[in-house]
Amino acid sequence: MIWFVVACIVQALAGFFYLFAGLIVPPYGLVFLWVLWIAATVVLVRFRDRGPLTLVIPAVTIALWYIVIWMGESWFGWTA
């Protein structure tokens, strides 16, 4: 259960970046990021009994945020 609590804390910290990504991305990108974060949080809750495997979900969430921001900047010209 401690793994789940730690994963939830890290997921909440990742949510901070998803919440304030609106400073970098346009509204349609922000909605896409929020949907990604909510989906990852649902997956995290469903995996709560998997022990240390739950720590993978926040790591993937952080990686997805970075990838979406990078792709938006490279391909769509998003700037801060």
C-alpha positions in Angstrom: 0.0 0.0 0.0 2.9 2.3 0.6 3.9 2.1 -3.1 0.4 3.3 -4.0 0.7 6.3 -1.6 4.1 7.3 -3.0 2.9 6.9 -6.6 -0.1 9.1 -5.8 2.1 11.8 -4.4 4.3 11.7 -7.5 1.3 11.7 -9.7 -0.1 14.8 -7.9 3.3 16.5 -8.4 3.1 15.6 -12.1 -0.4 17.0 -12.1 1.0 20.4 -11.1 3.0 20.5 -14.4 -0.1 19.3 -16.4 -2.2 22.0 -14.7 0.2 24.9 -15.5 1.1 23.7 -19.0 -1.3 26.3 -20.2 1.6 28.8 -20.0 3.3 26.9 -22.8 0.6 25.2 -24.9 -2.5 26.4 -26.6 -6.0 25.5 -25.2 -6.4 22.4 -27.4 -3.1 21.0 -26.3 -4.0 21.7 -22.7 -7.2 19.8 -22.9 -5.3 16.9 -24.5 -2.7 17.0 -21.6 -5.5 17.0 -19.0 -7.2 14.0 -20.6 -3.8 12.2 -20.5 -3.3 13.0 -16.9 -6.8 11.9 -15.9 -6.4 8.7 -17.8 -3.1 8.0 -16.2 -4.6 8.7 -12.7 -7.4 6.2 -13.5 -4.9 3.6 -14.5 -2.9 4.3 -11.3 -6.0 3.7 -9.1 -6.8 0.5 -11.0 -3.2 -0.7 -10.5 -3.1 0.1 -6.7 -2.6 -3.5 -5.7 0.4 -4.2 -8.0 3.1 -3.1 -5.5 6.2 -1.3 -6.9 4.7 -1.5 -10.4 2.5 1.4 -9.5 5.6 3.7 -9.5 5.8 3.2 -13.3 2.6 5.1 -13.9 3.8 8.5 -12.6 7.1 8.0 -14.5 5.2 7.4 -17.7 3.0 10.4 -16.9 6.0 12.7 -16.5 7.6 11.3 -19.7 4.4 11.9 -21.7 4.2 15.5 -20.5 7.8 16.1 -21.7 7.2 14.3 -25.0 3.9 16.3 -25.7 5.6 19.6 -24.9 8.6 18.8 -27.0 6.5 17.6 -30.0 4.3 20.7 -29.7 7.3 23.0 -29.7 9.1 21.1 -32.6 6.1 20.4 -34.8 3.5 23.0 -34.0 5.6 26.0 -33.0 4.3 26.3 -29.4 6.3 28.8 -27.4 6.2 30.0 -23.9 
